[in-house]
Amino acid sequence: MAGADGQPARPVVYVVSDSLGETAELVVRAAITQFNQGTAAEVRRVPYIDTADAVRDVVARARRPCLIVYTLIHPDLRRLLAREAEAAGIPSVDVMGPVMEALRGMLKMEPRLEPGLIHRLDEQYFSRIEAIEFTVRCDDGKDLHNLSKADVVLIGVSRTSKTPVSMYLANRNLKVANVPLVPEVEPPAALFRLPPGRVVGLTIQPEKLQQIRLQRLRKLGAAAAGRYGDPERIREELAYAEQVFRRIGCPVIDVTNKAVEETAAEVMQILNKGAFGVGYD
């Protein structure tokens, strides 16, 4: 099947779930990154499919070429989707079923078969929402009087992944603040009163930072020239950030070519060390 421009349509992976479908989508996107920088297929999430008619409709409307990946709790719906997909000549993958059956055998228990249990409004859910709200309030140097309430404060120059790493950590119940470092602006005094293990510096190689900033300028339709993308200015900013890191005595992570998840994992390792009384040089 061709697209509107006459080119072959990009394959689609339909992520079908009787809840939000986040689990299956994460699995699919992780797998797709192994193929052509993750652009080999489009991912479309189809949530809240909890009736036989809805299952049949998904299969009937699926655009070929495609794959259906599903996390359905009820065995009848899983079997129906597998049959309908096979009849339509569409490959399908059951993410939830085999795991549930294996657990059922090991635990000698019957599953509750209630979609969305992981998202029930329990204490952990509210804790995560609180962490996300805090992190949004304290993004990019805002609400500085709450720095002492943060589980961790990320500092670094512009475009060192402070905000995406902060949000990733917030989804893991951590209250995160982040503060941009600019040579012309003195960092907030509260930053230097925090324990060094609760502040993490993010740095990056200057060439990579210039590449990221120029790409950002192009997306904004701005001229490539100017101090923001100037290599001398970038080196000046990074040198200033290093001075601040040394003044605080905080651990530093080089985010060059690191995924947000990798950087977040290193931050969590640093926090874990601090929790067990491990000092920092």
C-alpha positions as CSV (number, residue, x, y, z in Angstrom):
1,M,0.0,0.0,0.0
2,A,1.3,3.4,-1.0
3,G,1.1,6.7,0.9
4,A,-0.3,10.0,-0.3
5,D,3.1,10.8,-1.9
6,G,3.1,7.5,-3.8
7,Q,5.9,6.1,-1.6
8,P,5.4,2.7,0.1
9,A,3.5,3.2,3.4
10,R,5.6,2.8,6.5
11,P,4.6,-0.3,8.5
12,V,2.5,0.2,11.6
13,V,2.7,-1.5,14.9
14,Y,-0.7,-1.4,16.7
15,V,-0.3,-1.6,20.4
16,V,-3.7,-2.9,21.7
17,S,-4.6,-2.9,25.4
18,D,-7.6,-3.1,27.6
19,S,-6.0,-0.3,29.7
20,L,-3.6,2.4,28.6
21,G,-1.2,0.2,26.7
22,E,2.0,1.9,28.2
23,T,3.7,-1.4,29.0
24,A,3.4,-2.8,25.5
25,E,4.3,0.5,23.9
26,L,7.6,0.6,25.9
27,V,8.4,-2.9,24.8
28,V,7.7,-2.1,21.1
29,R,9.6,1.1,21.1
30,A,12.6,-0.5,22.7
31,A,12.6,-3.2,20.0
32,I,12.1,-0.8,17.2
33,T,15.2,1.2,18.2
34,Q,17.2,-1.9,17.0
35,F,16.0,-1.3,13.4
36,N,17.1,1.7,11.4
37,Q,17.4,4.2,14.3
38,G,13.9,3.4,15.4
39,T,12.2,4.9,12.3
40,A,11.5,1.6,10.6
41,A,7.8,1.5,11.8
42,E,5.1,3.8,13.1
43,V,3.7,2.9,16.6
44,R,0.0,3.5,17.2
45,R,-1.5,2.9,20.7
46,V,-5.1,1.6,20.8
47,P,-6.2,1.7,24.4
48,Y,-9.3,0.4,26.3
49,I,-10.1,-2.5,24.0
50,D,-12.2,-4.6,26.3
51,T,-15.0,-6.1,24.2
52,A,-15.2,-8.6,21.4
53,D,-16.6,-6.1,19.0
54,A,-13.7,-3.7,19.8
55,V,-11.2,-6.4,19.1
56,R,-12.8,-7.2,15.7
57,D,-12.9,-3.5,14.8
58,V,-9.2,-3.1,15.5
59,V,-8.3,-6.0,13.2
60,A,-10.7,-4.9,10.5
61,R,-9.4,-1.3,10.5
62,A,-5.6,-2.1,10.7
63,R,-3.7,-0.6,7.8
64,R,-1.3,-3.0,6.1
65,P,1.6,-3.8,6.4
66,C,1.3,-4.0,10.2
67,L,1.9,-5.9,13.3
68,I,-0.5,-6.1,16.3
69,V,1.1,-6.3,19.8
70,Y,-1.4,-6.7,22.6
71,T,-1.7,-6.7,26.4
72,L,-5.2,-8.0,27.0
73,I,-6.0,-9.4,30.5
74,H,-9.0,-11.6,29.6
75,P,-8.1,-14.9,27.9
76,D,-11.2,-14.9,25.7
77,L,-10.2,-11.5,24.2
78,R,-6.6,-12.7,23.7
79,R,-7.7,-15.8,21.9
80,L,-10.2,-13.8,19.8
81,L,-7.6,-11.3,18.7
82,A,-5.1,-14.0,17.8
83,R,-7.8,-15.8,15.7
84,E,-9.0,-12.6,14.0
85,A,-5.4,-11.5,13.2
86,E,-4.5,-14.8,11.8
87,A,-7.6,-14.9,9.6
88,A,-6.7,-11.4,8.3
89,G,-3.1,-12.4,7.6
90,I,-1.8,-10.0,10.3
91,P,1.1,-11.1,12.5
92,S,0.3,-10.6,16.2
93,V,2.3,-10.9,19.5
94,D,0.8,-11.5,22.9
95,V,2.9,-9.7,25.5
96,M,0.8,-10.3,28.6
97,G,-0.6,-13.8,28.2
98,P,2.5,-16.0,28.4
99,V,3.8,-14.1,31.4
100,M,0.4,-14.4,33.2
101,E,0.2,-18.1,32.4
102,A,3.7,-18.7,33.7
103,L,3.0,-16.9,36.9
104,R,-0.3,-18.7,37.3
105,G,1.6,-22.0,37.2
106,M,4.3,-20.9,39.6
107,L,2.1,-19.2,42.1
108,K,-0.8,-21.8,41.9
109,M,-3.2,-18.9,41.9
110,E,-5.8,-17.6,39.5
111,P,-5.3,-14.0,38.2
112,R,-7.8,-11.3,39.1
113,L,-8.4,-10.5,35.4
114,E,-8.9,-6.8,36.1
115,P,-7.5,-4.4,33.5
116,G,-5.6,-1.3,34.7
117,L,-4.8,-2.6,38.2
118,I,-1.3,-1.0,37.9
119,H,-2.9,2.4,37.6
120,R,-5.2,2.2,40.6
121,L,-5.3,5.3,42.8
122,D,-3.1,4.0,45.5
123,E,-0.5,5.7,47.7
124,Q,2.3,5.2,45.1
125,Y,0.2,6.7,42.4
126,F,-0.4,9.9,44.4
127,S,3.3,10.0,45.3
128,R,4.2,9.9,41.7
129,I,1.7,12.7,40.8
130,E,3.1,14.8,43.6
131,A,6.7,14.3,42.3
132,I,5.7,15.2,38.8
133,E,3.9,18.4,39.9
134,F,6.9,19.4,42.0
135,T,9.3,18.8,39.1
136,V,7.2,20.8,36.7
137,R,7.0,23.7,39.2
138,C,10.8,23.6,39.7
139,D,11.8,23.2,36.0
140,D,14.4,25.5,34.5
141,G,15.3,27.5,37.6
142,K,11.7,28.2,38.7
143,D,10.5,28.1,42.3
144,L,14.0,28.3,43.7
145,H,12.8,28.6,47.3
146,N,11.8,24.9,47.1
147,L,15.3,23.6,46.2
148,S,15.7,22.2,49.7
149,K,12.6,20.0,49.2
150,A,14.0,18.3,46.1
151,D,15.3,14.8,46.2
152,V,17.8,15.8,43.7
153,V,18.8,19.0,41.8
154,L,20.2,18.8,38.3
155,I,22.4,21.7,37.2
156,G,24.1,22.4,33.8
157,V,24.1,24.6,30.8
158,S,21.3,24.8,28.3
159,R,20.5,21.6,26.3
160,T,22.2,19.1,28.6
161,S,18.9,17.1,29.0
162,K,18.1,18.6,32.4
163,T,14.3,18.8,31.8
164,P,13.8,15.3,30.2
165,V,15.9,13.6,32.8
166,S,14.0,15.5,35.5
167,M,10.7,14.3,34.2
168,Y,11.9,10.7,33.8
169,L,13.0,10.7,37.4
170,A,9.7,12.3,38.5
171,N,7.9,9.4,37.0
172,R,9.9,7.3,39.4
173,N,8.6,9.2,42.4
174,L,11.6,11.6,42.7
175,K,11.0,15.3,43.3
176,V,13.5,16.9,41.0
177,A,14.5,20.6,40.5
178,N,16.8,21.7,37.7
179,V,18.8,24.9,37.5
180,P,20.4,26.3,34.3
181,L,24.0,27.6,34.6
182,V,24.8,30.8,32.8
183,P,28.1,32.7,33.2
184,E,26.4,36.0,33.7
185,V,24.0,34.8,36.4
186,E,25.2,33.7,39.8
187,P,23.6,30.4,40.9
188,P,21.1,30.6,43.7
189,A,22.7,30.6,47.1
190,A,20.4,27.8,48.2
191,L,22.2,25.5,45.8
192,F,25.4,25.7,47.8
193,R,23.6,24.9,51.1
194,L,22.4,21.5,49.8
195,P,24.4,18.3,50.5
196,P,26.7,17.7,47.5
197,G,25.1,14.3,47.0
198,R,21.7,15.8,46.3
199,V,23.1,18.0,43.5
200,V,24.2,16.4,40.2
201,G,26.0,18.3,37.5
202,L,25.3,17.5,33.8
203,T,28.0,18.2,31.3
204,I,28.5,17.4,27.6
205,Q,31.3,17.6,25.0
206,P,31.3,21.0,23.3
207,E,31.1,19.7,19.8
208,K,28.0,17.7,20.6
209,L,26.4,20.6,22.4
210,Q,27.0,22.9,19.4
211,Q,25.3,20.3,17.2
212,I,22.3,20.0,19.5
213,R,21.9,23.8,19.8
214,L,22.2,24.4,16.1
215,Q,19.6,21.8,15.4
216,R,17.4,23.4,18.0
217,L,17.8,26.8,16.3
218,R,16.9,25.3,12.9
219,K,13.7,23.8,14.4
220,L,12.8,27.2,15.7
221,G,13.5,28.8,12.4
222,A,16.2,31.0,13.9
223,A,19.5,31.9,12.3
224,A,22.4,29.5,13.1
225,A,24.6,32.5,13.9
226,G,24.7,34.0,17.4
227,R,26.1,33.3,20.8
228,Y,23.8,30.3,21.5
229,G,25.5,28.2,18.9
230,D,28.9,29.8,18.9
231,P,31.7,27.3,19.8
232,E,33.6,29.9,21.8
233,R,30.5,30.8,23.8
234,I,29.7,27.1,24.4
235,R,33.3,26.4,25.7
236,E,32.9,29.4,28.0
237,E,29.6,28.2,29.4
238,L,30.9,24.6,29.9
239,A,34.0,26.0,31.7
240,Y,31.8,28.1,34.0
241,A,29.6,25.1,34.7
242,E,32.8,23.1,35.7
243,Q,33.7,25.9,38.1
244,V,30.3,25.7,39.7
245,F,30.5,21.9,40.0
246,R,33.8,22.2,41.8
247,R,32.5,24.9,44.2
248,I,29.6,22.6,45.2
249,G,31.6,19.4,45.1
250,C,28.9,17.5,43.4
251,P,29.1,14.4,41.2
252,V,29.0,15.1,37.5
253,I,27.6,13.0,34.6
254,D,28.8,13.5,31.0
255,V,25.5,13.2,28.9
256,T,27.3,13.1,25.6
257,N,25.5,10.5,23.4
258,K,23.6,9.2,26.4
259,A,19.9,8.4,26.3
260,V,17.7,10.1,28.9
261,E,17.2,6.7,30.5
262,E,20.9,6.1,30.8
263,T,21.5,9.5,32.5
264,A,18.6,9.0,34.8
265,A,19.9,5.6,35.8
266,E,23.3,7.2,36.7
267,V,21.5,9.9,38.8
268,M,19.6,7.2,40.7
269,Q,22.9,5.3,41.3
270,I,24.4,8.5,42.8
271,L,21.3,8.9,45.0
272,N,21.5,5.3,46.2
273,K,25.2,5.8,47.1
274,G,24.3,8.8,49.1
275,A,21.5,6.9,50.9
276,F,24.0,4.4,52.1
277,G,26.4,7.0,53.4
278,V,28.9,6.8,50.5
279,G,30.8,10.0,50.2
280,Y,31.9,12.0,47.1
281,D,35.3,13.2,46.2
